[in-house]
Amino acid sequence: MDSQDSSDRRWTVSDYDKIMKIVHADQHLDDQEKNLLKQLQDMLANGTIKRVAG
């Protein structure tokens, strides 16, 4: 059994939107931001984390 609480792997749509707003605030994506966004998108795509209503 996975020791991580499944609620820790869920992001609400509003959480995701907040992250995107912060990332795009300066209208410039540096290499680190691009890498982190790719990791986030990969985790959403493979089900490591799930986007839920809220």
N, C-alpha and C positions, 0 to 999 in steps of 0.2 A: 504494500500500500504506500502511496506517495505521502510523505510527511508534511508536504506543503498543503495548507488549506486551499480548497478549490476556489474559494472566494478571492484569494490573493491573485488568481490568474484571470480575473475578469475585469475588464475596463468598461466603464460606461461610455456612451457616445459623447457625453459632455466632457468626460476626462480626456478623451481623444481630441475633441475639438479644442480644449484648453491647450493641450500640447502643441497642436498645429498652429494655434494663434501665437504662442510664444516663439515657436520656431520661425515663423514668417514675419515677426514683428519688425525686424531690421531689413527685411526684403533681400537678404543675402544668406545663402546656405553655404557654410564652410564645409570642409571635408569631414570634420568630426560630426557635424549635424547630419550630413548625408549618410554617414556610416550608421549612426544611431537610428535614424529613420528607417534605413534598410533593415536593420535588426528588428525594429518594431514591426514593420510590414511582414517580415519573414515569420515572426512569432504569431502574428495574426493569421497568416496564410496557413501555417502548419498546425494551428490549434493549440500552441503552447499557452497563448492567452486568447480570450474570447471577448469580443465587443458585445455588450449587452445594453438594453434600453436604460435610459436614465440620464 
